[in-house]
Amino acid sequence: MLRSFLFALLGLCLVTAPAYSCPRIGALVDFNCDQDLRVVVIGDSLVSGIGDTENGDIGGYVVRAARAQRTITFTNLGVPGYHVTQLVADLTGKARSARSRKIWLAVADADVVVLDVGRNDRWDMGMPIDTYRGLRRAAVRIERVVQAERGVAPLVVTAVLMIPNRGAQAPWIAELNQIIAKNNRIARPTDLHFDTISKRLLSDDQIHPTSEGYDEMSRVFVRYLTKMLPRRMNRLRPDADRDGIYDLFETLKFGTDPTLLDTDGDGIADGQQIFGSF
């Protein structure tokens, strides 16, 4: 009788447990096909949440996005005062610091990595084009290292920055934003537009958003992740035979044929056989 009860319980678990396929978990594409959605945000004080009085200056738009999207694990790697030059050093230095190790640990399993950084580079007295080149170098470095170590790289998104309302910093960032937005590519997006957010949502320091400003940043971020980005990710992860497994992972991970719905001919689609229903 106990055995019958256990089998019945197991059957119930199999019916009610979520079964995920490569293409989607909720709204977002499972870009690295590990049945776990992870978004990492790397940036400065606007990522860490300075000015977010509602949450004690911690969390900002990332913590709000995490509340809104429970199927995604968000990692906030915001550091007040962070520069692109520091990011490049953290990603390329031979002797990895604790911060560098934290970044690499987070991005190794990420589906999406967002770079929301560059505002503080104005004070290095460099040109916006130099900051953009640093951002591009950081994106390429993340892609290449994770690809080499894990076999598949995350999608790296460079954000178009929210513009402050302070002196010479605002036009400098506006120029940087033009360069970022102009270099939008399918495989390396630069179309997450925080520059659309009103300066009226800045706090008294005219740099950091108020809690209401972070609410709006979160809405922009979640809309981007769930509406715009999946279309781009689907283009990068085709599923030619519509079996619920991206072509890339049919050969890389599962040994199935990307041109056949049912590789072994047993009447069950490859995705259903590997993941359950999809």
The 8 nearest C-alpha neighbors of each residue, nearest first, counted from 0:
[[1, 3, 2, 4, 5, 6, 7, 8],
 [2, 0, 4, 3, 5, 6, 7, 8],
 [1, 3, 5, 0, 4, 6, 7, 8],
 [4, 2, 0, 6, 1, 5, 7, 8],
 [3, 5, 1, 7, 2, 6, 8, 0],
 [6, 4, 8, 2, 7, 3, 9, 1],
 [7, 5, 9, 3, 8, 4, 10, 2],
 [6, 8, 4, 10, 5, 9, 3, 11],
 [9, 7, 5, 11, 10, 6, 4, 12],
 [10, 8, 6, 12, 11, 7, 5, 13],
 [9, 11, 7, 13, 8, 12, 6, 14],
 [10, 12, 8, 14, 9, 13, 15, 7],
 [13, 11, 9, 15, 14, 10, 16, 8],
 [14, 12, 10, 11, 16, 15, 9, 17],
 [13, 15, 11, 12, 16, 10, 17, 9],
 [16, 14, 12, 13, 11, 17, 10, 18],
 [15, 17, 12, 13, 14, 18, 11, 19],
 [18, 16, 15, 19, 14, 13, 276, 275],
 [19, 17, 275, 276, 274, 16, 277, 20],
 [18, 20, 274, 277, 24, 34, 17, 21],
 [19, 21, 277, 22, 274, 243, 23, 270],
 [20, 22, 32, 244, 29, 23, 245, 243],
 [21, 23, 28, 20, 29, 243, 244, 245],
 [24, 22, 28, 29, 27, 21, 25, 20],
 [23, 25, 27, 26, 19, 28, 29, 70],
 [24, 26, 27, 23, 70, 28, 225, 71],
 [27, 25, 225, 24, 23, 28, 229, 226],
 [28, 26, 23, 229, 24, 25, 225, 29],
 [27, 29, 23, 22, 30, 229, 24, 232],
 [30, 28, 32, 23, 21, 22, 31, 36],
 [29, 31, 110, 28, 32, 153, 232, 21],
 [32, 30, 33, 29, 110, 151, 153, 152],
 [33, 31, 21, 29, 30, 34, 248, 35],
 [32, 34, 35, 31, 29, 21, 36, 30],
 [35, 33, 32, 19, 29, 36, 21, 20],
 [36, 34, 33, 37, 29, 71, 32, 24],
 [35, 37, 71, 29, 72, 110, 34, 38],
 [38, 36, 72, 109, 110, 71, 73, 35],
 [37, 39, 111, 73, 109, 112, 110, 72],
 [38, 40, 74, 112, 73, 113, 75, 111],
 [41, 39, 113, 75, 76, 112, 114, 74],
 [42, 40, 76, 114, 77, 115, 113, 39],
 [43, 41, 116, 77, 115, 46, 114, 78],
 [42, 44, 78, 81, 79, 77, 46, 45],
 [43, 45, 79, 47, 46, 49, 78, 48],
 [46, 44, 48, 43, 47, 49, 207, 59],
 [45, 47, 77, 44, 48, 42, 43, 59],
 [46, 48, 77, 44, 58, 45, 57, 78],
 [49, 47, 59, 57, 58, 56, 45, 46],
 [50, 48, 56, 51, 44, 45, 47, 57],
 [51, 49, 56, 209, 52, 207, 208, 48],
 [50, 52, 56, 210, 53, 48, 49, 54],
 [53, 51, 55, 54, 56, 50, 210, 209],
 [52, 54, 51, 55, 210, 56, 50, 209],
 [55, 53, 52, 56, 51, 57, 58, 59],
 [54, 56, 52, 57, 53, 51, 50, 49],
 [57, 55, 49, 51, 48, 50, 52, 54],
 [58, 56, 48, 55, 54, 47, 59, 49],
 [57, 59, 48, 62, 47, 61, 60, 54],
 [60, 58, 48, 213, 61, 51, 62, 57],
 [59, 61, 217, 213, 63, 62, 216, 64],
 [62, 60, 64, 63, 59, 58, 65, 75],
 [63, 61, 58, 65, 64, 60, 59, 66],
 [64, 62, 60, 66, 65, 61, 217, 67],
 [63, 65, 67, 61, 66, 62, 217, 68],
 [66, 64, 62, 68, 63, 67, 73, 69],
 [67, 65, 63, 64, 68, 69, 62, 61],
 [66, 68, 64, 65, 69, 63, 221, 62],
 [69, 67, 65, 70, 66, 71, 64, 221],
 [68, 70, 71, 65, 66, 67, 72, 64],
 [69, 71, 68, 25, 72, 36, 24, 35],
 [72, 70, 36, 69, 37, 68, 73, 65],
 [71, 73, 37, 36, 38, 74, 70, 65],
 [74, 72, 38, 39, 37, 65, 71, 75],
 [73, 75, 39, 40, 76, 38, 72, 105],
 [74, 76, 40, 77, 39, 61, 73, 41],
 [77, 75, 41, 40, 74, 42, 78, 47],
 [76, 78, 47, 42, 46, 43, 41, 75],
 [77, 79, 43, 81, 44, 47, 80, 42],
 [80, 78, 44, 43, 81, 77, 47, 45],
 [79, 81, 43, 78, 44, 119, 82, 118],
 [80, 82, 43, 78, 79, 85, 42, 119],
 [83, 81, 85, 84, 120, 119, 117, 86],
 [82, 84, 86, 85, 117, 133, 87, 116],
 [83, 85, 87, 82, 86, 88, 133, 120],
 [86, 84, 88, 82, 83, 87, 89, 81],
 [87, 85, 83, 89, 88, 84, 90, 82],
 [86, 88, 90, 84, 89, 85, 137, 91],
 [89, 87, 85, 91, 92, 86, 90, 84],
 [90, 88, 99, 86, 87, 91, 92, 85],
 [91, 89, 87, 88, 92, 86, 99, 137],
 [90, 92, 88, 89, 87, 93, 140, 95],
 [93, 91, 88, 94, 89, 95, 90, 87],
 [92, 94, 95, 91, 90, 89, 88, 96],
 [95, 93, 92, 96, 91, 99, 89, 97],
 [94, 96, 99, 93, 92, 100, 97, 89],
 [95, 97, 99, 98, 100, 94, 89, 92],
 [96, 98, 100, 99, 101, 95, 102, 89],
 [99, 97, 101, 96, 100, 102, 89, 95],
 [98, 100, 89, 96, 102, 101, 95, 97],
 [101, 99, 97, 103, 102, 98, 104, 95],
 [100, 102, 98, 104, 99, 103, 97, 105],
 [103, 101, 99, 105, 100, 104, 106, 98],
 [104, 102, 100, 106, 105, 101, 107, 99],
 [103, 105, 101, 102, 107, 106, 100, 108],
 [104, 106, 102, 103, 107, 101, 108, 109],
 [105, 107, 109, 103, 108, 104, 102, 39],
 [106, 108, 104, 105, 145, 109, 103, 149],
 [109, 107, 106, 105, 110, 37, 104, 153],
 [110, 108, 37, 106, 111, 153, 38, 107],
 [109, 111, 153, 30, 37, 31, 38, 154],
 [112, 110, 154, 38, 153, 109, 155, 39],
 [111, 113, 155, 39, 38, 40, 156, 154],
 [114, 112, 40, 156, 157, 155, 41, 39],
 [113, 115, 157, 41, 116, 158, 42, 156],
 [116, 114, 42, 158, 41, 113, 157, 160],
 [115, 117, 42, 43, 114, 118, 83, 82],
 [118, 116, 120, 83, 119, 82, 130, 115],
 [119, 117, 120, 116, 121, 172, 82, 160],
 [118, 120, 121, 82, 117, 122, 80, 81],
 [119, 121, 123, 122, 117, 118, 82, 83],
 [122, 120, 119, 123, 124, 118, 168, 125],
 [121, 123, 124, 120, 119, 125, 168, 118],
 [122, 124, 120, 125, 121, 119, 126, 82],
 [125, 123, 122, 121, 126, 120, 127, 119],
 [126, 124, 123, 121, 129, 127, 120, 130],
 [125, 127, 129, 128, 124, 130, 121, 171],
 [128, 126, 175, 130, 129, 131, 174, 125],
 [127, 129, 131, 126, 130, 132, 175, 178],
 [130, 128, 132, 127, 126, 131, 133, 125],
 [129, 131, 133, 127, 132, 128, 134, 83],
 [132, 130, 134, 128, 133, 129, 135, 127],
 [133, 131, 135, 129, 130, 134, 136, 128],
 [132, 134, 136, 130, 131, 135, 83, 137],
 [135, 133, 131, 137, 132, 136, 138, 130],
 [134, 136, 132, 138, 137, 133, 131, 139],
 [135, 137, 133, 139, 134, 138, 132, 140],
 [136, 138, 134, 140, 135, 87, 139, 133],
 [139, 137, 135, 141, 140, 136, 155, 134],
 [140, 138, 142, 136, 141, 137, 143, 135],
 [139, 141, 137, 143, 138, 142, 144, 136],
 [142, 140, 138, 144, 139, 143, 145, 137],
 [141, 143, 152, 139, 140, 145, 144, 146],
 [144, 142, 146, 140, 141, 145, 139, 147],
 [143, 145, 147, 146, 141, 142, 140, 148],
 [146, 144, 148, 152, 147, 149, 142, 143],
 [147, 145, 152, 151, 150, 143, 149, 144],
 [148, 146, 144, 145, 150, 149, 143, 151],
 [147, 149, 145, 146, 150, 144, 107, 151],
 [150, 148, 146, 151, 145, 147, 107, 152],
 [149, 151, 146, 147, 148, 152, 145, 251],
 [150, 152, 146, 149, 31, 145, 153, 147],
 [153, 151, 146, 142, 145, 154, 150, 143],
 [154, 152, 110, 111, 109, 155, 142, 112],
 [153, 155, 111, 112, 110, 156, 152, 187],
 [156, 154, 112, 187, 111, 113, 138, 153],
 [155, 157, 113, 188, 189, 187, 112, 114],
 [158, 156, 189, 114, 113, 188, 115, 155],
 [159, 157, 191, 115, 160, 189, 114, 192],
 [158, 160, 192, 176, 193, 191, 194, 179],
 [161, 159, 193, 194, 158, 162, 176, 115],
 [160, 162, 194, 193, 163, 196, 159, 195],
 [161, 163, 194, 169, 160, 172, 164, 173],
 [164, 162, 206, 169, 165, 205, 161, 198],
 [165, 163, 205, 169, 206, 198, 162, 166],
 [164, 166, 163, 168, 169, 205, 167, 206],
 [167, 165, 168, 169, 164, 170, 163, 171],
 [166, 168, 169, 170, 171, 165, 121, 172],
 [167, 169, 171, 166, 170, 165, 172, 121],
 [168, 170, 172, 171, 163, 167, 162, 164],
 [171, 169, 173, 172, 168, 167, 174, 166],
 [172, 170, 168, 174, 169, 173, 175, 167],
 [173, 171, 175, 169, 174, 170, 176, 168],
 [172, 174, 170, 176, 171, 175, 169, 177],
 [175, 173, 177, 171, 172, 176, 170, 127],
 [176, 174, 127, 172, 178, 177, 173, 179],
 [177, 175, 179, 173, 174, 178, 159, 172],
 [176, 178, 174, 180, 175, 179, 181, 173],
 [177, 179, 181, 175, 176, 180, 182, 174],
 [178, 180, 176, 182, 177, 181, 189, 175],
 [179, 181, 177, 182, 189, 178, 183, 176],
 [182, 180, 178, 179, 183, 177, 189, 176],
 [183, 181, 180, 179, 184, 178, 189, 188],
 [182, 184, 189, 188, 180, 181, 190, 187],
 [185, 183, 187, 188, 186, 182, 189, 190],
 [186, 184, 187, 188, 231, 183, 235, 234],
 [185, 187, 184, 188, 154, 235, 155, 231],
 [188, 186, 184, 185, 155, 156, 189, 183],
 [189, 187, 156, 183, 184, 190, 185, 186],
 [188, 190, 183, 157, 180, 156, 158, 191],
 [189, 191, 192, 188, 180, 183, 158, 159],
 [192, 190, 158, 159, 189, 193, 223, 157],
 [193, 191, 159, 194, 190, 195, 158, 160],
 [192, 194, 161, 160, 195, 159, 196, 191],
 [195, 193, 161, 192, 160, 196, 162, 159],
 [196, 194, 193, 192, 197, 161, 162, 219],
 [197, 195, 194, 193, 198, 161, 215, 216],
 [196, 198, 199, 200, 195, 201, 194, 212],
 [199, 197, 200, 201, 196, 164, 163, 162],
 [198, 200, 197, 201, 202, 212, 196, 208],
 [199, 201, 212, 198, 208, 197, 209, 211],
 [202, 200, 208, 205, 198, 209, 199, 207],
 [201, 203, 209, 208, 204, 205, 207, 200],
 [202, 204, 205, 201, 206, 207, 209, 208],
 [203, 205, 206, 202, 207, 201, 165, 164],
 [206, 204, 164, 203, 201, 202, 163, 165],
 [207, 205, 163, 204, 201, 164, 208, 202],
 [206, 208, 201, 50, 202, 205, 45, 49],
 [209, 207, 201, 212, 202, 200, 213, 50],
 [208, 210, 212, 202, 211, 201, 50, 51],
 [209, 211, 51, 213, 212, 53, 52, 214],
 [212, 210, 214, 209, 213, 215, 200, 208],
 [213, 211, 200, 208, 209, 215, 214, 210],
 [212, 214, 216, 60, 210, 215, 211, 59],
 [215, 213, 211, 217, 212, 216, 210, 218],
 [214, 216, 218, 212, 217, 213, 219, 211],
 [217, 215, 213, 219, 218, 214, 60, 220],
 [216, 218, 60, 220, 214, 215, 219, 64],
 [217, 219, 215, 221, 220, 216, 222, 214],
 [218, 220, 216, 222, 217, 221, 223, 215],
 [221, 219, 217, 223, 218, 222, 216, 224],
 [222, 220, 224, 218, 223, 219, 217, 225],
 [221, 223, 219, 225, 226, 220, 224, 218],
 [222, 224, 227, 220, 221, 226, 225, 228],
 [225, 223, 221, 228, 222, 226, 220, 227],
 [224, 226, 26, 222, 223, 27, 221, 227],
 [227, 225, 222, 223, 224, 228, 229, 230],
 [228, 226, 223, 229, 230, 225, 224, 231],
 [227, 229, 231, 224, 230, 223, 226, 232],
 [230, 228, 232, 231, 27, 28, 227, 233],
 [231, 229, 233, 228, 232, 227, 234, 226],
 [230, 232, 228, 234, 229, 233, 185, 235],
 [231, 233, 229, 235, 234, 230, 228, 236],
 [234, 232, 236, 230, 235, 231, 229, 237],
 [233, 235, 231, 232, 236, 237, 230, 185],
 [234, 236, 232, 233, 237, 231, 186, 185],
 [235, 237, 233, 234, 245, 232, 238, 246],
 [238, 236, 245, 239, 234, 233, 246, 235],
 [237, 239, 245, 246, 241, 240, 244, 236],
 [238, 240, 241, 237, 258, 257, 246, 245],
 [239, 241, 260, 258, 242, 259, 238, 257],
 [242, 240, 238, 239, 243, 260, 244, 245],
 [241, 243, 260, 270, 240, 269, 244, 268],
 [242, 244, 270, 241, 20, 21, 22, 277],
 [245, 243, 21, 270, 242, 238, 246, 249],
 [244, 246, 238, 247, 248, 237, 236, 21],
 [245, 247, 257, 249, 238, 248, 237, 244],
 [248, 246, 245, 249, 251, 250, 236, 257],
 [247, 249, 251, 252, 250, 246, 245, 253],
 [248, 250, 255, 253, 246, 254, 247, 257],
 [251, 249, 254, 248, 252, 255, 253, 247],
 [252, 250, 248, 249, 247, 253, 254, 150],
 [251, 253, 248, 250, 249, 254, 247, 255],
 [252, 254, 249, 255, 250, 248, 251, 273],
 [255, 253, 250, 249, 252, 256, 251, 248],
 [254, 256, 249, 253, 262, 250, 257, 269],
 [255, 257, 258, 259, 262, 249, 254, 250],
 [258, 256, 246, 249, 259, 240, 255, 239],
 [257, 259, 240, 256, 239, 260, 246, 262],
 [260, 258, 261, 262, 256, 240, 257, 242],
 [259, 261, 242, 240, 268, 269, 262, 241],
 [262, 260, 268, 269, 264, 259, 263, 267],
 [261, 263, 259, 264, 256, 255, 260, 269],
 [264, 262, 265, 261, 266, 255, 269, 267],
 [265, 263, 261, 266, 262, 267, 268, 260],
 [266, 264, 267, 263, 261, 262, 268, 269],
 [265, 267, 264, 261, 268, 263, 262, 269],
 [266, 268, 265, 261, 272, 269, 271, 264],
 [269, 267, 261, 271, 260, 270, 242, 272],
 [270, 268, 272, 261, 271, 242, 260, 273],
 [271, 269, 243, 242, 273, 272, 244, 268],
 [272, 270, 275, 276, 274, 268, 269, 273],
 [271, 273, 269, 270, 275, 274, 268, 267],
 [274, 272, 270, 271, 275, 269, 20, 253],
 [273, 275, 271, 270, 20, 272, 18, 19],
 [274, 276, 271, 18, 272, 273, 277, 270],
 [277, 275, 271, 18, 274, 19, 270, 20],
 [276, 20, 19, 271, 275, 243, 18, 270]]
